[in-house]
Amino acid sequence: MLSSTLLYLAEASFCLAVFALAYRLLLARLTYFAGNRAYLLGALAASVVIPLLAFPGLADFLAGSVSESPAGRPLVFQLNWKPSPTAPAVAATGVGPDLAALLMHGLLGLYVLGALYKLVAATRNLRDLAQLAKRHPSTDLGAFAIVHLPEPSLPAFSFGRHVFLSPQHEALSAEERQLLLLHEGVHVRQKHTADLLLVEALGVLFWFNGLVPYFRQQLKTVHEYLADEAVARAQGSPRTYGELLIKLAAQQPPFALAHAFSNKQIFLRIKMLTQPTSSPMQKLRFLLVLPVFGFAWAATACTGSPATEVAATPAATTSTNAPAATATRIGRITWQGNTYLSTAELNEALGLKTGDAYDSATVVQRLNFDPKGRDITSRYMDHGFLFFSAVPTATPQPDGTTDLAFAISEGRKAKLRNITVSGNKKTSSTALLAPLPLRSGDDFSRANLMKSQTILAQQGKVNPAKIAINPKPVMSPNTPTDFVDIELVVEEK
């Protein structure tokens, strides 16, 4: 039973890797977001179910024979959730079987401890969200309920049928507030929270697998694309909505299970809003999903077929029963499309090299989410590249390594143009702007915007909870760069 459990986990992890790679290569860049959501959910479900199914005749068929049932008819499929065949008896004085059993129990114990830890963390996360909704006043709008939070620094986010807003969002204009609620309403109506709960459950079962966070991130991204698409379609023009996304870009979600209105993929979302719709012919890519699922089924069946295990010799059994190898080390690292930073500078910023352990979550963090601002996205967005994006591709190699390829889209630089202050009556705009690291003609810098907000709050002249920074991109195709107007909205004490 122990070996079957470990074999199942290995086969399910192999399926996750196959489906993640297929999504990255075939579907990730398409604008058919509903189809992408269906694929991601189907891939997660299939990764759980496929290893439970065996195809007993397949391995023997590849070897030149077909297994048959006792009645003489070929078997189609059967459940393969059963103990592995008993190993040959070994003398009591031998230590091999005892050491193997000890290792098996140790691995299973480690797995159970990790699963319990993830279960406790997920339960705590759900409890905190439920208590947050109960502790604060709410307004039921029928389709969803708005929970009014007192902390102004919290972002707008949704969970289940609850949309959480802070005083900052209550102060938005009527049009901006309508766009925000329309966006969050799509999350509620399409039940996006249920998708995240499914991934959270699989995160407990496969806590050791770095691909589960990848699927979670891709699902959340597709959810945001679906909501953005619905708002843009209702609004007619994405300009005002895009400006609202940038306005709230500095705020980050407090819970992994929540859908934040604005997140760190803000500029990729804006780019997707303005990207032409994928051609109808590209829908044919979804047909390629069928052979991908068939390959995953065939590979796990060849590995776990009971008929093959019984008939194989010891040497063949070792080869057949071994779980599909997964890449554990980084092979080649390549970059395409970069001009501002050299390949050497990008490799230094990534902080990974050939031979290092490969972990998809680490790659994503080094690319986008370093809390200290040392990620590659910050290297660009803090130096004028407002619409920068980078798409990674991981390709397993026969030698057990994984090659990493990064497609860079730097976009045009953006310079600061007009910097204005509104809401100030007693203090001059010059006095408020003087200590800020914002100067007309300078390159756009996300770090400088956040630093300016901190300086304004520390001056003591304005209400720290009532500071808003509104970047307004100004496209200028006939000049070397685009421009950004910055509006600082304050409320004096």
KAHU-V129587 format. One record per pair of residues at least 24 apart in sequence whose C-alpha atoms are under 8 Angstrom apart, sorted by sequence separation. I is the first residue (numbers start at 1). J is the second residue. If there is no record, write none. Layout:
# KAHU-V129587
((I J) (I J))
This chain:
# KAHU-V129587
((19 43) (53 77) (54 78) (195 219) (196 220) (330 354) (331 355) (387 411) (416 440) (417 441) (432 456) (466 490) (467 491) (53 78) (54 79) (329 354) (330 355) (349 374) (350 375) (385 410) (386 411) (387 412) (415 440) (416 441) (466 491) (53 79) (54 80) (158 184) (162 188) (329 355) (330 356) (349 375) (350 376) (385 411) (386 412) (415 441) (416 442) (16 43) (52 79) (53 80) (157 184) (161 188) (329 356) (330 357) (349 376) (385 412) (386 413) (415 442) (416 443) (463 490) (16 44) (52 80) (53 81) (160 188) (242 270) (329 357) (330 358) (385 413) (386 414) (415 443) (416 444) (462 490) (463 491) (51 80) (52 81) (133 162) (158 187) (159 188) (328 357) (329 358) (384 413) (385 414) (414 443) (415 444) (462 491) (463 492) (129 159) (158 188) (328 358) (346 376) (380 410) (384 414) (413 443) (414 444) (462 492) (463 493) (15 46) (16 47) (160 191) (192 223) (327 358) (328 359) (384 415) (413 444) (461 492) (462 493) (15 47) (160 192) (461 493) (160 193) (13 47) (159 193) (160 194) (427 461) (12 47) (238 273) (12 48) (187 223) (238 274) (12 50) (12 51) (220 259) (11 51) (186 226) (187 227) (444 484) (144 185) (186 227) (228 269) (232 273) (143 185) (8 51) (184 227) (8 52) (144 188) (183 227) (186 230) (225 269) (229 273) (358 402) (143 188) (183 228) (224 269) (228 273) (143 189) (183 230) (225 272) (183 231) (225 273) (182 231) (179 231) (386 444) (384 443) (385 444) (197 257) (383 443) (384 444) (196 257) (383 444) (384 445) (179 241) (382 444) (383 445) (381 444) (382 445) (193 257) (381 445) (382 446) (176 241) (193 258) (381 446) (382 447) (422 487) (193 259) (382 448) (415 481) (417 483) (418 484) (419 485) (420 486) (421 487) (422 488) (423 489) (424 490) (426 492) (414 481) (415 482) (416 483) (417 484) (418 485) (419 486) (420 487) (421 488) (422 489) (423 490) (424 491) (425 492) (176 244) (378 446) (413 481) (414 482) (415 483) (416 484) (417 485) (418 486) (419 487) (420 488) (421 489) (422 490) (423 491) (424 492) (327 396) (336 405) (412 481) (413 482) (414 483) (415 484) (416 485) (417 486) (419 488) (421 490) (423 492) (326 396) (327 397) (331 401) (332 402) (333 403) (334 404) (335 405) (336 406) (337 407) (338 408) (340 410) (412 482) (414 484) (416 486) (329 400) (330 401) (331 402) (332 403) (333 404) (334 405) (335 406) (336 407) (337 408) (338 409) (339 410) (187 259) (328 400) (329 401) (330 402) (331 403) (332 404) (333 405) (334 406) (335 407) (336 408) (337 409) (338 410) (327 400) (328 401) (329 402) (330 403) (331 404) (335 408) (337 410) (326 400) (327 401) (328 402) (330 404) (325 400) (327 402) (4 81) (184 261) (4 82) (122 200) (183 261) (4 83) (3 83) (4 84) (1 82) (2 83) (3 84) (180 261) (1 83) (1 84) (118 203) (119 204) (118 204) (116 204) (115 204) (118 207) (115 205) (115 206) (115 207) (114 207) (155 248) (114 208) (155 251) (157 253) (154 251) (155 252) (156 253) (153 251) (154 252) (155 253) (159 257) (154 253) (155 254) (159 258) (154 254) (158 258) (159 259) (3 104) (157 258) (158 259) (2 104) (6 108) (157 259) (158 260) (2 105) (157 260) (156 260) (157 261) (264 368) (155 260) (156 261) (264 369) (2 108) (155 261) (156 262) (155 262) (271 387) (267 386) (268 387) (267 387) (268 388) (267 388) (268 389) (267 389) (129 255) (125 255) (125 257) (214 360) (214 361) (213 361) (210 359) (211 360) (210 360) (211 361) (210 361) (41 195) (44 199) (40 215) (40 219) (37 219) (37 222) (36 222) (37 223) (33 222) (20 211) (33 225) (34 226) (13 206) (33 226) (17 211) (16 211) (20 215) (13 209) (16 212) (9 206) (250 450) (85 306) (247 468) (84 306) (247 469) (247 470) (80 304) (85 309) (246 470) (247 471) (80 305) (84 309) (85 310) (246 471) (80 306) (243 470) (243 471) (243 472) (243 473) (58 298) (67 307) (31 272) (59 301) (54 297) (55 298) (58 301) (59 302) (53 297) (58 302) (56 301) (31 277) (32 278) (50 296) (51 297) (54 300) (55 301) (56 302) (59 305) (30 277) (31 278) (46 293) (50 297) (54 301) (55 302) (30 278) (53 301) (54 302) (60 308) (51 300) (56 305) (59 308) (50 300) (51 301) (54 304) (55 305) (56 306) (57 307) (32 283) (54 305) (56 307) (30 282) (56 308) (27 285) (26 285) (27 286) (22 289) (22 292) (19 292) (18 292) (19 293) (18 296) (15 296) (14 296) (11 300) (7 304) (168 465) (168 466) (14 324) (14 325) (11 323) (14 326) (153 465) (10 323) (11 324) (152 465) (10 324) (7 323) (25 393) (24 393) (21 394) (21 395))
